[in-house]
Amino acid sequence: MAVERGKYSFHSRAGSQAQISSQGLTATRNNPLSDFNNAVLIGSQPLKDGKMFEVKIEAKVTSWSGSIAIGCTTSKPETVSLPCSLSGFGQDSWVMHGSVVVKHGRQRLNDYGRDIESLEIGDTVGIARNGRKLNFYVNGIDQGTAEDNLQSTVYPMVDLYGKCTQISIISPELSEGGAGSIVEGALQLHRKCGKLIKISSSGRTARRQNATNEYNNGVIISNRPLKDSEVFEVRITDMIDKWAGSIEIGITALRPENIEIPATMTSLQSQTWIISGSSVISGGKTVKENYGISLDCLKVGDRVGVMRNEGKEFHVIINGADMGPAIADIPKSVYGVIDVYGRCTEVELVQEFSTTTTTMTTATPTTVRLAPPTTISRDHNLCFSHTHGANAIVSADKKNVKRHTPDSEFTEASAFSNRPLRRNELFEISIDKLIDQWSGSLQLGLKCVDILCISDTPIRNWFIS
C-alpha cells in the first residue's frame, strides 16, 4: 500500500499517567517504574487516506512485560472514554499488540506481523488507511492488510504500556525522502508464504515445518520489489538428508497480494523466472541447462541470492560470486522468490550487500559494499578438508598438509578449508618446510564453489601467487 507520512499530533485528552509536550508530538508515561498503564494516547486528527501516523520509541524500561500497542478508533478524541490500556477498547476499535490484531475487542489476526513488543529504542510503528483498507507498519515496512472493510472515520491511538515509556510522532518534515515520503526499509520476507512456512517475528528467517514428512509448500517472497542491482540473498541454516532436490530461487513480476502461493515455485509459470538445480526455467519450461553452480550442491552456511541489474538481466549470486545473466529483458518491478524445498528446511536473510551494487558480468567478480571489518576472528575448529589434490597428504587431525614426493612432483597439492569462511574470519597457516628444487612457491586464495561440486563449470577464484 503506497503511503506517505501525514501531519498528526496527540490530543490533549490522554490517560492519567501520560504527559504530552506542548507541541503535541512527544508523549511520556509518568512514574514508569511504578506504573505500567494508564497512558493511552489518541490523535487530534483522523487518519487521512494514504497518510501514515507513525511514532518512534524514544525510551524504555526493563521492569515490565508487554510494550507499545497501536491502533485506531471511530470515537472522537473529545468524547472518547479512555481505558487503562488499549486492550480495554471494545467496539469500534482496531488494535495491534505483539503480533496480534484485535478488532472490536476480539482477536482477528494471529501472527499478523513482526512482534512490536520486541521493538527497541529508535524503532518505529505506524498505521495507515487506504480507502477501506487498514495496514500497520514496523520501521516503515508494511505488515499487510489488517482490515479490508473500514468504512468510518477513525482516529489513531497509541498505548505507552509496560516497557515503552516515551514516543514521538514522526512528522513529514523529518522524512529522509522529503515531502513526507517513506524511505523503503531493508528487504524482509513477505507474510504471505507457503502453508508450511513459519516466518520469524523479525521477518528474516523462514522454516518449513514438518520437514521430515513434507518436502514442498515452502515458497517465500520478498516483502517489496527489488531495486536495480539489489541482491535478495539468503543463507541456508538447516538441511535434512531425506529428500531429493533442494533450495530453488528466482524472481517474479507477480505481486504477492494477487496470487495464491503454490506448493512449489515451479508452478508459478506466468512472469516468473526460476533456477532449479542448474536449470533456468521461464514460463514453466527449461530454457537453459548447466547454468552456474547447481543449487542442489549447496550446504548449510552457503549463501544464494538473486538480482535484476540495470541492464534488465536476471542474475544469481552464490557465496558472493555472480553466475552471470540467466535471462534478459526482465521487467522493472520484480520480487525475489525462494522455495525452501526438499533437503533445504530453513533459510535466513543476509543483509551484507548494499542496495546499490555495481552491475555484474560473467567476466568480473561480484562487486559489493560491505561494512568495514571491526575484528578478525579465528576459529580453532577451522582445519583442512578431507577433499584435496592428488599429491596432498592431510594429517589425521586435519591441521597439517604436505606434498607427496616433493622432489619429483610440484603440482596437484591443493588443500581447502573444511567449511566456508565466515565474515571477517581469518584462515591462517604457517610454512613448516621448503625445498630449493623448484621455482615458485605457496599460493593462497579463495574459491567460491563448494569443493564437493567442482566440475568443468567456470567458477570464481581469487589467488595471490
C-alpha positions as CSV (number, residue, x, y, z in Angstrom):
1,M,0.0,0.0,0.0
2,A,1.6,3.3,-1.1
3,V,1.5,5.8,1.7
4,E,3.5,8.8,3.0
5,R,3.8,10.2,6.4
6,G,1.0,12.5,7.4
7,K,1.0,15.5,9.7
8,Y,-0.5,14.5,13.1
9,S,-0.4,15.4,16.8
10,F,-1.6,14.0,20.1
11,H,-4.8,15.2,21.5
12,S,-4.6,16.8,25.0
13,R,-7.0,14.2,26.3
14,A,-4.9,11.2,27.3
15,G,-4.5,8.6,30.1
16,S,-3.9,9.8,33.6
17,Q,-0.2,8.9,33.5
18,A,0.5,10.4,30.1
19,Q,2.3,13.7,29.7
20,I,2.2,15.4,26.3
21,S,4.6,18.0,25.1
22,S,3.4,21.5,24.2
23,Q,3.7,20.8,20.5
24,G,1.7,17.6,20.9
25,L,4.4,15.5,19.2
26,T,6.0,13.7,22.2
27,A,4.4,11.7,25.0
28,T,5.9,10.3,28.2
29,R,4.5,7.9,30.8
30,N,4.9,9.3,34.3
31,N,6.2,7.1,37.1
32,P,7.3,4.4,34.7
33,L,8.9,2.2,37.4
34,S,5.8,2.1,39.5
35,D,3.0,2.3,36.9
36,F,2.8,0.3,33.6
37,N,-0.5,1.5,32.2
38,N,-3.0,4.5,32.1
39,A,-1.0,6.1,29.3
40,V,-3.3,5.7,26.3
41,L,-3.0,8.5,23.6
42,I,-5.2,9.5,20.8
43,G,-4.6,11.6,17.7
44,S,-6.1,15.0,17.3
45,Q,-6.7,14.4,13.6
46,P,-8.4,11.4,11.9
47,L,-6.3,9.1,9.7
48,K,-6.2,10.6,6.3
49,D,-6.3,8.4,3.2
50,G,-2.7,7.4,2.3
51,K,-1.2,9.4,5.2
52,M,0.6,7.2,7.8
53,F,0.5,8.0,11.5
54,E,3.9,6.9,12.7
55,V,5.7,7.1,16.1
56,K,9.3,6.4,17.2
57,I,10.2,4.7,20.5
58,E,12.3,7.1,22.5
59,A,12.7,5.4,25.9
60,K,12.1,2.1,27.5
61,V,12.4,0.4,30.9
62,T,13.1,-3.3,31.7
63,S,10.7,-3.5,34.7
64,W,7.5,-4.8,33.0
65,S,6.3,-7.3,30.5
66,G,4.5,-6.0,27.4
67,S,5.2,-2.9,25.5
68,I,3.8,-0.4,22.9
69,A,0.5,-1.0,21.3
70,I,-1.1,0.9,18.4
71,G,-4.5,1.1,16.7
72,C,-7.4,3.3,15.8
73,T,-11.0,4.0,16.9
74,T,-14.1,5.6,15.5
75,S,-14.6,7.5,18.7
76,K,-13.8,11.2,18.6
77,P,-11.0,12.4,20.9
78,E,-13.2,14.9,22.6
79,T,-15.7,12.3,23.7
80,V,-13.8,9.0,23.9
81,S,-13.7,7.2,27.2
82,L,-10.0,6.2,27.6
83,P,-9.4,2.8,29.2
84,C,-6.3,2.0,31.2
85,S,-4.8,0.2,28.2
86,L,-5.7,-0.3,24.5
87,S,-6.7,-3.9,25.3
88,G,-9.7,-2.4,27.2
89,F,-11.2,-0.9,24.0
90,G,-14.2,-2.8,22.7
91,Q,-16.5,-1.8,19.9
92,D,-15.3,0.4,17.1
93,S,-11.5,-0.2,17.5
94,W,-8.7,-2.0,15.8
95,V,-5.5,-2.6,17.9
96,M,-2.2,-4.3,17.2
97,H,-0.2,-5.6,20.2
98,G,2.6,-8.1,20.0
99,S,2.0,-9.8,16.6
100,V,-1.8,-9.9,17.1
101,V,-4.6,-7.7,15.6
102,V,-7.7,-7.2,17.7
103,K,-10.9,-5.9,16.1
104,H,-13.8,-4.6,18.4
105,G,-12.2,-6.4,21.4
106,R,-11.9,-9.8,19.7
107,Q,-8.8,-11.3,18.1
108,R,-8.9,-11.0,14.4
109,L,-5.4,-12.0,13.2
110,N,-2.7,-14.1,14.9
111,D,1.0,-14.0,13.8
112,Y,0.0,-11.0,11.8
113,G,3.4,-9.3,11.5
114,R,6.5,-8.5,13.4
115,D,6.1,-8.7,17.2
116,I,6.1,-5.0,18.2
117,E,6.7,-5.8,21.8
118,S,10.2,-6.8,20.8
119,L,11.0,-3.3,19.4
120,E,13.8,-1.3,20.8
121,I,14.6,2.4,21.2
122,G,14.7,4.0,17.7
123,D,12.3,1.6,16.1
124,T,9.0,2.9,14.6
125,V,5.4,1.7,14.4
126,G,2.7,3.2,12.2
127,I,-0.8,2.8,11.0
128,A,-2.4,4.0,7.7
129,R,-5.6,3.6,5.8
130,N,-6.1,3.5,2.0
131,G,-9.7,3.6,1.2
132,R,-11.3,0.8,3.2
133,K,-8.0,-1.0,3.9
134,L,-6.1,-0.6,7.2
135,N,-2.4,-1.5,7.4
136,F,0.2,-1.5,10.2
137,Y,3.8,-0.7,9.7
138,V,7.0,-1.5,11.5
139,N,10.1,0.5,10.7
140,G,8.4,1.7,7.6
141,I,7.7,-1.8,6.3
142,D,4.0,-2.8,5.6
143,Q,2.9,-5.7,7.7
144,G,0.0,-6.5,5.5
145,T,-3.7,-5.6,5.4
146,A,-5.3,-5.9,8.9
147,E,-8.8,-4.7,7.8
148,D,-10.3,-4.5,4.3
149,N,-13.7,-3.0,5.1
150,L,-13.0,0.1,7.1
151,Q,-16.0,2.4,6.4
152,S,-15.9,5.0,9.2
153,T,-13.6,7.9,10.1
154,V,-11.0,6.6,12.6
155,Y,-8.5,8.3,14.9
156,P,-5.1,6.8,15.6
157,M,-4.3,5.6,19.1
158,V,-1.1,4.5,20.9
159,D,-0.6,2.9,24.3
160,L,2.6,3.7,26.3
161,Y,2.4,0.4,28.0
162,G,4.8,-1.7,30.0
163,K,8.4,-1.3,28.8
164,C,7.6,1.6,26.4
165,T,7.8,4.9,28.3
166,Q,8.3,7.6,25.7
167,I,7.4,8.1,22.0
168,S,7.5,10.9,19.4
169,I,5.4,11.4,16.3
170,I,7.5,11.4,13.1
171,S,6.4,14.4,11.1
172,P,6.7,14.7,7.3
173,E,9.5,17.2,7.7
174,L,11.7,14.5,9.3
175,S,11.3,12.1,6.4
176,E,14.5,11.4,4.7
177,G,12.8,11.2,1.3
178,G,11.3,14.7,1.6
179,A,7.7,15.7,1.1
180,G,6.6,13.1,3.7
181,S,7.7,10.1,1.6
182,I,8.7,6.9,3.3
183,V,12.1,5.6,2.6
184,E,11.8,1.9,1.9
185,G,13.4,-0.3,4.7
186,A,15.6,-3.3,4.4
187,L,14.3,-6.3,2.5
188,Q,12.3,-8.8,4.6
189,L,10.1,-11.8,3.9
190,H,6.5,-11.2,2.9
191,R,4.0,-12.5,5.4
192,K,2.2,-14.3,2.5
193,C,4.0,-17.6,2.0
194,G,3.7,-21.3,1.6
195,K,1.4,-23.0,4.1
196,L,4.2,-24.9,5.8
197,I,6.4,-21.9,6.3
198,K,6.9,-20.3,9.7
199,I,8.4,-16.8,9.4
200,S,10.2,-15.4,12.4
201,S,8.9,-12.2,14.2
202,S,11.9,-10.3,12.7
203,G,10.8,-11.2,9.2
204,R,14.2,-12.5,8.3
205,T,14.1,-16.3,8.9
206,A,11.8,-18.9,7.3
207,R,11.5,-22.5,8.3
208,R,9.5,-25.3,6.6
209,Q,7.6,-27.1,9.3
210,N,7.1,-30.9,9.3
211,A,10.1,-31.2,7.0
212,T,10.6,-34.9,7.5
213,N,7.2,-35.6,6.2
214,E,6.6,-32.8,3.7
215,Y,9.1,-31.6,1.0
216,N,7.1,-28.7,-0.5
217,N,4.7,-25.8,0.4
218,G,7.8,-23.7,1.3
219,V,7.6,-20.8,-1.1
220,I,8.6,-17.4,0.3
221,I,8.7,-13.9,-1.4
222,S,10.4,-10.6,-0.7
223,N,8.2,-8.0,1.0
224,R,8.8,-5.5,-1.8
225,P,10.1,-5.3,-5.3
226,L,13.9,-5.3,-5.8
227,K,15.7,-2.2,-6.7
228,D,18.1,-2.2,-9.7
229,S,21.2,-4.3,-8.8
230,E,19.8,-5.0,-5.3
231,V,20.6,-8.5,-4.1
232,F,17.9,-10.6,-2.3
233,E,20.1,-13.1,-0.6
234,V,19.6,-15.9,2.0
235,R,21.9,-18.2,3.9
236,I,20.9,-21.9,4.3
237,T,20.7,-22.5,8.0
238,D,19.3,-26.1,8.2
239,M,19.0,-29.1,5.9
240,I,18.0,-32.8,6.1
241,D,19.1,-35.8,4.1
242,K,15.7,-37.3,3.3
243,W,14.6,-35.7,0.0
244,A,15.9,-35.2,-3.5
245,G,16.2,-31.6,-4.7
246,S,16.9,-28.6,-2.6
247,I,16.5,-24.8,-2.5
248,E,15.2,-23.0,-5.6
249,I,15.4,-19.3,-6.2
250,G,14.1,-16.8,-8.7
251,I,12.2,-13.6,-9.3
252,T,8.6,-12.9,-10.2
253,A,6.7,-9.9,-11.6
254,L,3.6,-11.1,-9.8
255,R,2.5,-9.1,-6.7
256,P,2.3,-11.4,-3.6
257,E,-1.1,-9.9,-2.7
258,N,-2.5,-11.0,-6.1
259,I,-1.5,-14.7,-6.2
260,E,-2.2,-17.9,-4.5
261,I,1.1,-19.3,-3.2
262,P,1.6,-22.7,-4.9
263,A,3.0,-25.9,-3.4
264,T,6.2,-25.4,-5.4
265,M,7.8,-22.4,-7.0
266,T,8.0,-24.1,-10.5
267,S,4.1,-23.9,-10.5
268,L,4.5,-20.0,-10.8
269,Q,4.6,-20.1,-14.6
270,S,3.5,-16.6,-15.6
271,Q,6.0,-13.7,-15.3
272,T,8.3,-15.9,-13.1
273,W,11.9,-16.9,-13.7
274,I,13.4,-19.7,-11.6
275,I,16.7,-21.5,-11.0
276,S,16.2,-25.2,-10.1
277,G,19.4,-27.1,-9.7
278,S,21.4,-25.7,-12.6
279,S,18.4,-25.2,-14.9
280,V,16.9,-21.9,-15.8
281,I,13.1,-22.1,-16.0
282,S,10.9,-19.5,-17.7
283,G,7.2,-19.8,-18.2
284,G,7.3,-23.3,-16.7
285,K,9.8,-24.5,-19.3
286,T,13.5,-25.1,-19.1
287,V,15.3,-22.6,-21.3
288,K,18.9,-23.1,-20.2
289,E,20.9,-26.0,-18.8
290,N,24.2,-26.1,-16.8
291,Y,23.8,-22.5,-15.5
292,G,26.4,-21.7,-12.9
293,I,26.7,-24.0,-9.9
294,S,23.9,-26.4,-9.2
295,L,21.8,-25.2,-6.2
296,D,21.5,-28.9,-5.2
297,C,25.2,-28.8,-4.2
298,L,24.7,-26.1,-1.6
299,K,25.2,-26.9,2.1
300,V,24.4,-25.3,5.4
301,G,26.2,-21.9,5.6
302,D,26.1,-21.3,1.8
303,R,24.5,-18.2,0.5
304,V,22.4,-17.7,-2.6
305,G,20.8,-14.5,-3.9
306,V,19.1,-13.0,-7.0
307,M,19.1,-9.6,-8.6
308,R,17.8,-7.7,-11.6
309,N,20.6,-5.4,-12.8
310,E,20.2,-2.1,-14.6
311,G,20.6,-3.9,-17.9
312,K,17.3,-5.8,-17.2
313,E,19.2,-9.1,-16.7
314,F,18.4,-11.7,-14.0
315,H,21.5,-12.8,-12.2
316,V,22.1,-15.4,-9.4
317,I,24.8,-14.8,-6.8
318,I,26.2,-17.9,-5.0
319,N,28.5,-17.3,-2.0
320,G,29.2,-13.8,-3.3
321,A,30.1,-14.8,-6.9
322,D,27.9,-13.8,-9.8
323,M,26.9,-16.8,-12.0
324,G,26.2,-14.4,-14.9
325,P,23.0,-13.5,-16.8
326,A,20.3,-16.2,-16.7
327,I,17.6,-14.3,-18.5
328,A,17.4,-11.0,-20.3
329,D,14.7,-8.4,-20.7
330,I,13.3,-8.7,-17.2
331,P,10.5,-6.2,-16.4
332,K,11.2,-3.4,-13.9
333,S,9.3,-4.4,-10.8
334,V,10.1,-7.9,-9.7
335,Y,10.1,-9.7,-6.3
336,G,12.6,-12.2,-5.0
337,V,11.2,-15.7,-4.7
338,I,12.7,-18.7,-2.8
339,D,11.4,-22.2,-2.4
340,V,12.6,-23.8,0.8
341,Y,12.3,-27.2,-0.9
342,G,13.4,-30.8,-0.4
343,R,16.5,-31.1,1.7
344,C,16.6,-27.3,2.5
345,T,14.4,-26.7,5.6
346,E,15.4,-23.2,6.8
347,V,16.9,-20.0,5.4
348,E,17.7,-16.6,6.8
349,L,18.1,-13.3,5.0
350,V,21.6,-11.9,4.6
351,Q,21.8,-8.1,4.7
352,E,25.5,-7.7,3.9
353,F,25.0,-6.5,0.4
354,S,24.4,-2.8,-0.1
355,T,21.2,-1.9,-2.0
356,T,23.4,-0.4,-4.8
357,T,25.8,-3.0,-6.1
358,T,27.6,-2.5,-9.3
359,T,26.5,-4.2,-12.5
360,M,27.9,-7.7,-12.6
361,T,29.0,-9.7,-15.6
362,T,30.5,-13.1,-16.1
363,A,33.9,-11.6,-16.8
364,T,34.4,-9.9,-13.4
365,P,34.0,-10.8,-9.8
366,T,31.0,-9.6,-7.8
367,T,31.4,-6.1,-6.5
368,V,29.7,-5.5,-3.2
369,R,30.0,-3.0,-0.5
370,L,30.4,-4.4,3.0
371,A,30.7,-2.7,6.3
372,P,34.4,-2.3,7.2
373,P,35.6,-5.2,9.3
374,T,35.8,-4.4,13.0
375,T,37.5,-7.5,14.4
376,I,39.2,-10.5,12.8
377,S,38.0,-13.8,14.2
378,R,39.9,-17.1,14.4
379,D,38.1,-20.5,14.9
380,H,40.4,-23.3,16.3
381,N,38.0,-25.8,14.7
382,L,38.8,-24.5,11.3
383,C,41.0,-27.1,9.6
384,F,41.8,-28.7,6.2
385,S,39.2,-30.6,4.3
386,H,39.4,-34.3,3.5
387,T,39.0,-33.3,-0.1
388,H,42.3,-32.2,-1.6
389,G,44.7,-32.5,-4.6
390,A,46.1,-35.9,-5.6
391,N,49.6,-35.1,-4.3
392,A,48.4,-33.6,-1.0
393,I,48.6,-35.5,2.3
394,V,46.4,-34.2,5.1
395,S,47.2,-35.3,8.7
396,A,44.8,-37.2,10.8
397,D,43.9,-34.1,12.9
398,K,43.5,-32.1,9.6
399,K,45.8,-29.4,10.9
400,N,48.7,-30.1,8.6
401,V,49.2,-30.8,4.9
402,K,52.2,-31.7,2.9
403,R,53.0,-32.5,-0.7
404,H,53.7,-36.2,-1.6
405,T,57.1,-36.8,-3.2
406,P,58.1,-33.1,-3.2
407,D,61.4,-33.8,-5.0
408,S,59.6,-35.2,-8.1
409,E,56.2,-33.5,-8.1
410,F,55.4,-29.8,-7.8
411,T,51.6,-29.6,-8.6
412,E,48.2,-31.1,-7.7
413,A,48.6,-30.4,-4.0
414,S,45.7,-28.0,-3.4
415,A,44.1,-28.0,0.1
416,F,40.9,-26.4,1.2
417,S,39.3,-25.3,4.5
418,N,36.8,-27.7,5.9
419,R,34.0,-25.2,5.6
420,P,33.2,-21.8,4.1
421,L,34.8,-18.8,5.9
422,R,32.6,-16.6,7.9
423,R,32.6,-12.9,7.5
424,N,35.8,-11.3,9.0
425,E,37.2,-14.8,9.7
426,L,40.9,-15.4,9.1
427,F,42.2,-18.6,7.6
428,E,45.9,-18.6,8.5
429,I,48.7,-21.1,8.0
430,S,52.4,-21.3,8.8
431,I,55.0,-22.6,6.4
432,D,56.9,-25.5,8.1
433,K,59.2,-26.7,5.3
434,L,60.6,-25.6,1.9
435,I,62.9,-27.1,-0.7
436,D,65.3,-25.5,-3.2
437,Q,64.4,-27.6,-6.2
438,W,61.6,-25.7,-7.9
439,S,60.7,-22.1,-8.9
440,G,57.5,-20.6,-7.4
441,S,56.1,-21.4,-4.0
442,L,52.9,-21.2,-2.0
443,Q,49.7,-19.8,-3.5
444,L,46.8,-18.7,-1.3
445,G,43.3,-17.6,-2.2
446,L,39.6,-18.1,-2.2
447,K,37.3,-20.4,-4.1
448,C,33.6,-19.6,-4.2
449,V,32.2,-23.0,-5.0
450,D,31.6,-25.9,-2.7
451,I,34.7,-28.1,-3.1
452,L,32.5,-31.2,-3.5
453,C,30.8,-29.7,-6.5
454,I,33.9,-28.7,-8.6
455,S,33.3,-29.6,-12.2
456,D,34.2,-28.1,-15.6
457,T,31.7,-25.3,-14.9
458,P,33.6,-21.9,-14.8
459,I,34.0,-20.8,-11.2
460,R,35.3,-17.7,-9.4
461,N,38.8,-17.9,-7.9
462,W,41.0,-15.2,-6.3
463,F,44.6,-16.2,-5.6
464,I,47.8,-14.5,-4.6
465,S,50.9,-16.1,-6.2
